[in-house]
Amino acid sequence: MNSSFFLVKWLFMAMDWVYRQMCSLFSEGGWVVVLTIFLFTLSIKLLTIFSDIKSRKSSIQMQAIQPDIERLKKKYGNDPQKLNMEQRKLMKEKGVSTLGGCLPMLIMMPLLFMFFAAFRAWSNQQALALILKSDYNPAVNQLAFNADAIETFARSRFLWITNIWRPDNLARGGTLMNAQSFWTTFAAGSDVKDFIFYNNNTEALNRVLYELHFFTKTFAEDGTVQYVIANDGGAAFKTAYEVFIQPIASNTELIGGAFENMSNGYAILPILAGATTFLTSWITQRSQEKLTKKGTDDKNNPAAQSKSMGKVMMFLMPAMSIFFCYQYDSTFAFYWIFSNVISLAVTLILNATVFKKMQQEAVEVIKK
C-alpha cells in the first residue's frame, strides 16, 4: 500500500480515518462501515455532478446543431478536410464541446479503479488487524484469538453478511480470509511490509507472523533481527493459520455453522449491483433515444452513435458489475450500488428540470 498511487493511498487513509472517527462516536459495527462508504460515495458524486451536467448539455447542444452539420455535409461532402474544419468552427461558435460527452467516463473510470484499490487495501488492513488480537499459549506452543478478536469479528456482521470485509457470495468458507488467500495477498502478491498498517504495528505483527511461520528470522551484520517472508511457499504458515482461525471458524454463535461449509452471504449484493447498473443505463439510454428520434437517423449522427454504444454498455456493464461484486469485498459492492442509486436519482432530477427545457429548445431549433 505504501507503493500505491498516492491518490489511492489518500483515499484509503481518508476512508479509514472517517471510519475510526465514527466508531469513536458510535458503537462499532458493519453499519458504520456502510455509512462511511455512503458518505464517501455521495461526496464523490457531488464533486462529479458538474461534469455529468456538462456532458448532458453537450449531447443536447450537439443535437440542436445537427441541421447545420447536415448542410455542411452537403456543401463540403467532397472535401473532408474542409468539412472537418467547418464543423469544428461551427461547434466552437455554438459552444459545443467535442469532449463533453466523454467527460464523465474520463473522470469516473479512474475513480472506479481508485475506489477498487482503496477498498482492497481497507479490507486487507482488517485481515491484518484481526490477527493482532491474539494470545500465545506456551503450553501448546500456539497462537489463538482472544476474546477481543471474537468481539471484533462479531461487529463485522451487517444484515445477512457475516463479514462485511469479505465478498457476499455463495463460496464455501468465505466468512474469513483463508490461508491461501492470506499468503497470496501478503506474500505472493505483494510484501506485507508495503502495507501502511504493518508500518504502524511492526513489532506486534512481526511477533504474530513469526509465530504463524509467515516470517522467518535472519540476522543482519550488526546483529539486529530481521523478519523475512518464509521461502517454503507458505506450507508451514498455511497449516498454522488454519489452526489459528479455528476459535472463530468453529464459533456457531458467530458463524452459524462449520467454517468450511459456510458462505459469507447469499450473493444479494452482486445481484443488486447488476440490477442498479442496468436500471441506470436503461434510464440514460431512454433519454438518448428521445434526443435521437427528434433528429436524424444518420449513422454518423453523434447522438445515434451514442445510442448504439449505449445499448452495448447497457448489457455489458451489469454483467461486469455482477462479476466484480461477486469476487471482491462487500465494501466495494456497497460503493457500486450506492453510486448507481445516486446517479439514477441525479439523472431523474436533471431530466425533470434542467434538461427538459433544453430538449424542448433543441427540438424547436431542429424543426426550423
N, C-alpha and C positions, 0 to 999 in steps of 0.2 A: 504493500500500500504506500510506503514511503516513495517508491519509484513510480507511482502512478502519475498521470497527468494532473497538474496542480489544481485544475478546476474540479476534477473528480474528488481529489483529496479535500478540498474546501467544502464541497457539497456533503461529503460523508461526515466531516467533522461538524458541520453546521447541524445536520440532522441528529447526530449523536448528542450534541450539546443541548439542543432543544428538548430531545427526549429525556435526558437526565434532569433538566430543569423541571420538566413537567412531572417526572417521577418524584421530585422533592416536594412538589406541591400536592400531588395526588398519590394515592396508593398505586404501586406498580402493577402492571398487567398488560395483557395483549391489546386492550382497548387504547392504552396510552400510545403504543406503537402506531396503531391505526390512525389515531387522531393526529399524531406527528406527521405521518405520511400525507394525510388530507390537507393539513395546513401548508406543507411544502408544495404539494401539487397545485393548490389554489393560488399560492403566491406566484408560481411559475406561469400559470395560465393568465394571471392578471398582467404579468410582465410582457407576455407574448400576444395579448389580445389586439394590440395596435397593429402588429404585422398581419394578423388574420383579417382585420378590417381593411387594411391596405390591399391585401390580396383580393378580397371580395370586390372591393371598389374597382380594382384593375380589371377584373373579369367583366363587370358591368360596363365599364367605360370602353373596353375592347369591343363589346357587342354593339355599343352605340355608334362606333365609327366604322362598322362593317360596310355600310353603303358607300362610304368614301373609299374604303380599301378596294371594293369591287370596281369602282370607277377607275382607280389607279391601275388595276389589273388589266382592264380593257384598253386603257390608254398606253401602258408600257409593257404589255404582255410579251412583246418580242425583245425586250431589253431588261433581263433580270437584274442587272446591276443598277440601272436607273430606277427600276421598280422598288428594289430594296431601299435605295436611298430616299425615295419619295415617301415610302411607308414609314421609315424612321422619322422623317421630317414631320409627317402628319401626326404620328404618335407623340412627338415632342410638343407640337403645338397644342394638342388636345390634353396633354398632361397624363398620357397613358404610359405606364412603366412596363417594359418588356420582361422585367424580372419580378413584377408584382405577384404573379400567380405562383411563382416558385418560392417566394419568401418564407411562408410557413414551413415548408419542407426543409429549407436550408437551415432554419432555426431549430425545428423540432427534432430532426434526426440526430444532431449532436447531443441535444438534451436527453433524448431517449437513451443513447449509449452511456452518457454520463450517469444518469439515474441507475441504469442497469449495473454499472460498475460500482457505484456507491452503495447500492443495496446489497450487492455481493460482499463488499468489504464489511458492511454493517453486520450482516448475518455471520460472516466468518469471525468477526470480533466476539460475537455472542458465544460461539463454539469455544473460543479460547477462554473467555470469561468463565464459562461454566466449569471447565476442568480445573480452574484455580480453586474452586470451592471443594477442596478435597483434604483428607487427612491420611497420613501414613501410619499404617498399623505394623509395627515392627514384629509383632507376634507371628503374623502370617506373611510378612515382607511384601505387603501390597498397599496400594493406594485405594481409597474408597471415597465416594461422595459423602459429604457431611450433610447435616440437616438443612443447612442454609442452601445447599445445592438443590435439594429436593423442593424447597420452597420457591427457589428461583425458577426452576423448571415449571412448577405449577402456575406461576404467573405468566408463563409464555402461552397459555391457552387463550383462544379467542373464539367464542361461539363453537362451531363444530371442529375447529382446527386445534389439535393437541399442542403443537409447537409452531408458533407463527413464523419462526425463523427457518422453517423447512417448507418444502412445496406442499400445496394442497392437492394431493393426487392419491391414486389407489395402489401405489407401490408398497410392497410389504416392507416392514421395518423402517418406515420413513419418518418416524417421530424424532429420531436423533441422528446426528451425523455418524455414520458407521466408520469403522476403522479404515476401510479402503478410501472412502471419500475424504477423511481427515488427512490421510497420507498424501493423496493426490493433491489436495488443496494446499497443504503447508510444507510439503517436501518435494513432490514430483512437479507440481505446478509452479510454485514459487516458494522461496525461502521464507519460513515463518518469521525470520528476523527482519524481513521487509515490512512487516505489519506495524502500524503505529502502536497498537495495543501491546505488542511484545516489548517495544522500547519503553513503554510506560510501566511495565511489570516484568522486567527482565529477570530479576533474581528469582521471583516466585515461579515464573514459567519455566526457567531453567531447571529448577528443582523437580517440578511435576513432570516435565517432558523427559527428564533424565530417568526418573523412576519408572516411566512408561516405556523406556527403551527407545524413545523417539530420538533422543540425543545420546551421544557418547562423549566421554571426556578426553581431551587431549591437553598437553601442557606446552605452553609457549616457552621460548628460550629464557624468559625472565622468571619462569616458574609459575606464572598465573594459569589458572584453569580456563580452558576454552571449551565451549559446548558446540559440537558439530552434529549434523544430521547423520544418523546411523547409515552405514553403507551396505546393509543387508537387504535393501529393498523394502524395509518396513516389516519384515517377517516377525521379529520379536515384539515390535510395537503393536502389531495388529492383534496378536494373542493377548498381550497385557491390556490393551484398550477394550477389547470385548468383555474381559472380566471386570474392568473398571466401570463400565456403564451399567452393569447388571443391577446395582441398587435402584437405579431409576427405571431401567428397562423392564424389571420384574415387578415394579410397584403398580399393582392393579388399580389403586385409587387414582393414580395419575394417568396411567396409560389405558387402563380398561381391559387389558389382556396381555398376551405374550408379545414382547417387543418385535420378535422376528416375524410375526404374522399380522401386526397392526399397521394399517395405513395411517397417514397423518391427517387425512380428511377424506372428502368424497368427490374431489375434482369439481367442486362447485365454483371456485374462483376462476379456473380456466374457462369454464362454460360461460360465466358472466362476462369475462374479458372478451371472448369471441362474440357474444351477443351484443354487447355495448359497442364494440368496434363496428360490427355490421350495421347496427342501427344508425350510428353516427355517419358512416359512409353513405348509407341509403338516403338519409335526410339531405346530406350535401349533394348527392347525385341528383336528387329531385330538384333541388334549387338550380343546378346547372342545366337540367333538361328544360326548365321553364325559360331560361335565357336562350338556349339554342333554338327552341321552337319559335321564338319571336324573331329570329334572324334568318339565317340561310342554312341549307343542308349541305353546303360545300364541305368536303372532307378537309379542305385546307383552312377552314374556319377554326380559329383557336378555341372557340367555345365548343365546337364539335369534337375537336381533338381532345380537349379536356374531358368531355363526356365519355369518349371511348376509353381513355385511360382510367377514368373513374370507375367504369364498370369492371375493369380488370381488378383494380385495387379493392373494390367492394367485396370481392370474394377471397382475394389473396390475403389481405390484412387480417381478417378474422381467423383464418387458418393459422397464420403465423402467431397471432395472439394466443390461441389455444395451446400451440406447441410450446412457446416460451414460458407461459404461465404454468403449464403442467410440469415443466422440467425444473424451473427455478423457484426461488423462495417466495413464500406467500406475500412478503412485503412488496416485492416487485409487482405481483398480481394486483394488490390493492392500489398501488400507484397507477397502474394501467387502467383499471376500472374507474377510479376517481377522475383520471384525465379524460376518459371518454365521456363520462357523465357531465363533467363541467363543460367540455367542448360542445356537447349536444345542447346544453342549456343556453350557452352563449349563441350558438347558431340559431336556435329558435327565437331568441330575443332579438337578434340582429335582423333576422328575416322579417319579423313583425314590425320593426321600427325603421332602422336606418335604410335597409336595402329595398324595402317595399317601395318607397318613394323613388329611389334611384332607378329601379327596374321600370317603373311607370314612365319616368322621363326618358329612359333609353328606348322604350317601345315607341313613344311619340316621335323621337328623332328618326327611328328606322322607318316608320310609316311615311314620314315626309320625304 
